[in-house]
Each structure stands twice: as structure tokens, then as C-alpha cells.
Amino acid sequence: MALPSHASRLERIWHYTYLVICGLIFFFLVAPIIVIIPLSFNATPYFTFTREMLTLDPAGYSMRWYDALLTSDEWLSSIRNSFFIAISATIIATTLGTLAALGLSRREMPARAAITAFLISPMIVPLIITAAALFAFYARVNLSQTFFSIIMSHVVLGAPFVVITVTAALSGFDNQLIRASQSMGANQVTTFFKVILPLLLPGIIAGGLFAFITSLDEVVVVLFLAGPEQTPMTVRMFSGLREEISPTILALASILVAMSIGLLTTMELLRRRSEAHRTGRG
């Protein structure tokens, strides 16, 4: 935001100081993420910038770590596990979260505030406490070290995002559209799929993407619940950093960064589309 021409000297100093502070915060947040991308193309098995890389010598760069990632059975197995868990958890969390948001949107729903607080509590409670509680529960019913326990745990972590985004989409929903649909002879099922769902779809998709990212990046819960056959890529990356320092981890991290940027861009586009619908510009 530009300063007005009549701004005082003190206001100008504060304005530019504020911009510098924001820039430094942004740099310290983004720099570690940006650094891993060129390091993933390092020709040597070290987490350092070589002289060849700094001088942009082609000999200092290589695709060997991406090749090692895509030809390793262990890495490919963990990647498949991660996507199987994330996709399954996203489908369930999106369905349950959407239904919960629709129910909470009704004014006659009793104890709405308490139910909402309970549903979003996994976002507030420290993750280590949630992981320990889930492990204790699934171990007691002999379901630990199974895909079911991991998927349902990720549903618990992802559903709050869906509830929040769909609730936000419902805040601008015109209930007169439902009455108009029913006055024209449409039943509740037809009204939901023809009227309600299309208007809520941007919020539902955004919530689903949040749930997907949460599941794909989650490591604490799976450390408690995953067995050797369910090991996802986040656990393998964590173990790899402790046991062997290999740039293969950086190659996978770079792919995840690119994927996250794509998903965040999609969510921003969906947010703008949803706002356009609510304001009547869509």
C-alpha cells in the first residue's frame, strides 16, 4: 500500500521499516524451502553447494537423485502408501466434514457451538497428544499398524479443515434458493445436487485439498501407528535424515514443494471463485 503524499517523516520511516521487517520474515520462512530445490540437483552426495554449482558449471548438477528416487522399490512403496492413505482419508474427511457443516448450518441444531468446538479440536490440541490418544485406542482394539487406523486418524485431522471451509461457503448461501427449488417440485435430493452442491463445491474442494495436504505431510501420528508395511514417505524421509543423509530426500522434498504450490494455487483460485459467487459476480 502506497503512502499518501502528506505522510509525515515518522510515518514514512515506520512504513519502510514495516516493509523491511515483513520482507525479512518472508525470506526466513521461504529461504529453507527454496534452498532444497537446487540442492536436489547436486551431483555429489552432500547437502552443500559445491563450487561447480555456485559457478553454474553443468558438471555440478545431476538428475541422479531423482533417478534414485524413481527406481527405488522402498521409496516407491512408501510413496504409494502415502497417496493411498491421503486419498482415502480425503474422501472420507470431505464427506463427513461437508455433512457436519450442513448440519451445523441449521439454526435449530442444538449445542452448535459445543459441537463445532469438538469437531475443530484436533486443530487446537497438540498433535503429540492426539497421536498418543489414537495409538492407545487402536492398540486396545488391535487395529494399530493397519491402514485403517492411519486413514481414520488422518480423517480426524483433516475433517476440521473441511468443516471450516464449507461453513464459510455456507455463510453466503441464500436459503431462498432451496425454497424456490422445492416450490418448483424438486425433492430434497434433487435440490441438494442441483442447487446446494454446485454453490458449495469450491468450499468443499478447498477443504478436501487442505485435508489431502494434511494427510500427505503428516508424520507424528504415523510414527505411532504405522508398521513396516504401512510406512509412508514422510516417515521414510524422517528415518533417512536420522540414518543416512542422502539427497534423494531433497529430490522428494522438491517434488512435494512443487505439488504444494500447485494445490495452494488451486485453493486460491477456488476461494476467489467462491467469493465471486457470493457477491454475484460469478
Residue pairs with C-beta under 8 A, 6 or more apart in sequence:
3 11
3 12
3 15
7 15
33 257
36 250
36 253
36 254
36 257
37 254
37 257
38 49
38 53
39 47
39 48
39 49
39 247
39 250
40 65
40 66
40 247
40 250
40 251
40 253
40 254
41 61
41 62
41 63
41 65
42 48
42 49
42 50
42 53
42 60
42 61
42 62
42 65
42 247
42 250
43 50
43 52
43 59
43 60
43 61
43 62
43 64
44 50
44 60
45 246
45 247
46 245
46 247
47 245
47 247
47 250
50 60
51 57
51 60
52 59
52 60
52 61
53 60
53 61
54 60
65 246
65 247
65 248
65 250
65 251
66 251
68 246
68 248
68 251
69 75
69 248
69 251
69 252
70 76
72 248
74 236
75 233
75 236
75 248
75 252
77 231
78 231
78 232
78 233
78 235
78 236
79 233
79 252
81 230
81 231
81 232
81 233
82 216
82 232
82 233
82 234
83 216
84 147
85 147
85 150
85 151
85 154
85 215
85 230
85 232
86 154
86 212
86 215
86 216
87 212
88 147
88 151
89 151
89 152
89 154
89 155
89 158
89 211
89 212
89 215
90 158
90 208
90 211
90 212
90 215
92 151
92 152
92 155
93 154
93 155
93 158
93 159
93 161
93 162
93 208
93 211
94 162
94 204
94 207
94 208
94 211
96 155
96 159
96 162
97 158
97 159
97 160
97 161
97 162
97 163
97 166
97 207
97 211
98 162
98 166
98 200
98 204
98 207
100 115
100 119
100 159
100 162
100 163
101 162
101 163
101 166
101 167
101 170
102 166
102 170
102 196
103 109
104 112
104 115
104 116
104 163
104 167
105 167
105 170
105 173
109 115
116 163
116 167
119 159
119 160
119 163
120 160
120 163
120 164
121 160
122 130
122 156
122 157
122 159
122 160
123 160
123 161
127 157
127 220
127 221
128 220
130 156
130 157
130 221
131 153
131 220
131 221
131 223
131 224
131 225
132 224
134 149
134 153
134 156
134 221
134 224
134 225
135 144
135 224
135 225
138 144
138 146
138 149
138 153
138 225
143 149
144 224
144 225
144 227
145 225
145 226
145 227
145 229
145 230
146 225
146 227
146 230
147 230
149 225
150 221
150 222
150 225
150 226
150 230
150 232
153 221
153 225
154 211
154 214
154 215
154 218
154 221
157 211
157 214
157 215
157 218
157 221
158 210
158 211
158 212
158 214
158 215
159 211
161 207
161 210
161 211
161 214
162 204
162 207
162 208
162 210
162 211
163 207
164 207
165 203
165 204
165 206
165 207
165 210
166 200
166 203
166 204
166 207
168 203
169 199
169 200
169 202
169 203
169 204
169 274
170 200
170 203
172 277
172 278
173 196
173 199
173 200
177 195
177 196
177 199
178 191
178 195
178 196
181 190
181 191
181 194
181 195
182 188
182 191
186 194
186 195
197 204
199 277
202 270
202 271
202 273
202 274
202 277
203 270
203 274
205 266
205 270
206 267
206 270
206 271
206 274
209 263
209 266
209 267
210 267
212 263
213 260
213 263
216 234
216 256
217 234
217 256
218 234
219 234
219 235
219 238
222 230
222 231
222 232
222 234
222 235
223 235
223 238
226 232
226 235
233 252
237 249
237 252
237 253
240 246
240 248
240 249
241 249
273 282
276 282
